[in-house]
Amino acid sequence: MKKRRLGTSAFEISEISLGCMSLPTNLEEAKPVIETAIECGINYFDTADLYNKGINEEIVGDLLKPYRDQVFIATKVGNRWNVNGDGWYWDASKEHIEEGVKESLRRLKTDYIDLYQLHGGTIDDPWDDIIDTFEKLKKEGLIREYGISSIRPNVFQSFFERSQAVSNMMQYSILDRRPEEWLPFFEEKGVSIVTRGSIAKGLLTDEWKKRVEKVDSYLNYSKEELVSILEKIESQYGSVHPAAIAYNLSQPAVASIVVGARTKEQLLINMKAYEEAQNITDISFIQSITKQERYTDHR
């Protein structure tokens, strides 16, 4: 497993990382997934206080405890569950962030969080307070670095111009090339992208023919366009899944691709695609047959 530096941090994280949101809530069922990830060389694990109302963090904390000095744990803050548990609302206040980090540390059973991410954001948030709070937590040793998870340019641009944040977790794939407009900005600021949605809900795996039958469209692609593009990619590269991984990793600003897995078998399928992706060096064909859209919702 190759590694890349996360922004300006000292972290060397694996090119494939585990998105823990899909993990079973049963400890014994989740254990093979985490252990397989470790065996495959994955050292970056992403969770959030929102997932399963904190249970996900507890599972991750329990299973990574024996490997704590070998791994990087990333979690997120900013969403609060309603009292009755039927939904959540946005709260990026200093008070919530400070309380949220304490609760995440408790659930994760660790003294520090490697990467603490704001789980979204709007242009109306108290950004100076947010950044000051992250810096305070960093000085206190409760977090090592901080970042954001956002696809809103008016949010992340301001955030990175005013802070020492090192990363943005954002959706990016062959079928969602919107971040490419901002890659020069990220590189200039020394910010890394950690990508999610990189296999587009299974459309960019070798099961794409089954998956495409269940959709009418994906973003700005019709079903007919999807079929045409995926057939061409499969013909050119022999397999869609490795091509999808190679495409993302062709960008220097990308530090890691976050893949979700509910079972050991699902994770191994992604790892096989990653290995095959090492043989793909030219992604210009993909760029020639796909769209590079721009973000429209900048709030």
C-alpha positions, 0 to 999 in steps of 0.5 A, spaced: 500 500 500 502 506 497 502 512 502 501 520 501 502 526 505 495 529 508 496 536 506 502 540 510 501 535 516 506 530 518 501 524 516 503 519 511 496 516 509 494 510 505 492 511 498 486 507 500 482 508 506 476 505 510 470 509 510 467 506 517 460 509 516 458 502 513 461 498 518 456 493 522 454 495 529 455 489 532 463 488 534 464 481 532 461 483 525 465 489 524 472 486 527 474 482 520 473 488 516 477 492 520 483 487 521 483 486 514 484 493 512 490 493 517 492 487 514 492 490 507 496 496 509 490 501 510 492 506 516 487 511 515 480 510 518 474 515 517 468 516 522 463 521 524 459 523 531 453 522 527 454 515 524 449 510 528 448 516 533 455 515 536 455 507 535 460 507 529 465 511 533 465 506 539 466 500 534 472 504 531 475 506 538 474 498 540 477 495 534 483 500 533 485 500 540 490 495 539 493 499 533 492 506 535 500 508 534 499 505 527 493 508 525 490 515 523 483 516 526 479 522 522 472 524 525 467 529 524 463 534 528 457 539 526 451 535 526 447 534 532 441 529 533 434 532 535 432 530 543 427 525 540 432 522 535 428 522 529 433 527 525 439 532 526 440 539 525 447 543 524 450 546 530 457 549 528 458 553 535 464 553 539 460 550 545 458 544 540 465 543 537 468 543 544 463 538 547 463 534 541 470 533 541 470 530 548 464 526 547 468 523 540 474 522 544 470 518 550 467 514 544 473 512 540 477 511 547 483 515 545 487 521 548 487 525 541 484 525 534 488 525 528 484 529 524 478 533 526 473 535 520 467 540 520 462 536 517 459 541 512 458 548 513 454 554 510 457 561 509 453 564 515 457 560 520 461 563 525 468 562 521 473 566 526 470 562 532 470 555 528 477 556 526 479 559 533 476 553 536 480 548 532 486 551 533 485 551 541 483 544 541 490 543 537 494 547 542 491 543 547 493 536 544 486 534 543 486 534 536 493 533 531 490 537 525 483 539 522 479 539 516 472 540 513 468 535 509 464 540 504 463 541 496 461 548 497 466 553 494 464 559 498 464 555 504 471 551 503 475 557 499 474 562 505 475 556 510 482 554 507 484 562 506 483 563 513 485 557 517 491 552 517 486 546 515 490 540 511 484 537 508 477 537 505 473 530 504 469 531 498 465 527 493 470 526 487 469 520 481 470 519 474 462 521 474 463 527 478 469 531 476 466 538 479 472 538 484 477 539 478 476 546 477 478 547 484 485 542 484 489 548 483 487 552 489 487 546 493 495 545 491 496 552 492 494 552 499 497 545 501 490 542 502 489 535 500 483 532 498 480 525 501 475 523 496 468 519 497 463 517 492 469 515 488 465 508 485 459 512 485 454 508 489 457 502 485 456 504 478 464 504 477 465 497 479 465 491 475 457 490 477 456 496 474 451 493 469 446 491 475 447 498 478 445 502 472 439 498 471 436 501 477 437 508 476 434 513 471 440 518 471 446 520 475 448 527 477 447 530 469 448 523 466 442 520 463 442 512 463 443 512 456 450 516 457 452 512 463 451 505 459 455 508 453 461 511 458 462 505 462 462 500 456 467 505 453 471 505 459 471 497 460 473 496 453 479 501 454 481 499 460 479 492 461 475 493 468 471 499 470 473 499 478 481 499 477 480 505 472 475 509 477 481 508 482 486 510 478 483 516 475 482 519 482 489 517 484 492 521 478 491 527 481 496 530 486 491 533 490 488 527 492 491 524 498 486 518 499 480 514 496 475 513 502 472 506 500 466 503 505 465 496 506 460 492 510 464 486 510 471 483 509 469 481 502 467 487 500 473 491 502 478 485 498 474 487 492 476 494 493 483 492 494 484 488 488 481 494 484 487 498 487 492 493 485 490 493 478 489 500 478 497 500 479 497 498 471 493 504 469 498 510 467 494 514 462 487 517 464 486 522 458 481 517 455 476 518 461 477 525 461 475 525 453 468 522 454 466 525 461 464 531 463 467 536 467 461 540 470 462 546 475 458 547 482 452 551 482 450 551 490 456 555 493 452 556 499 
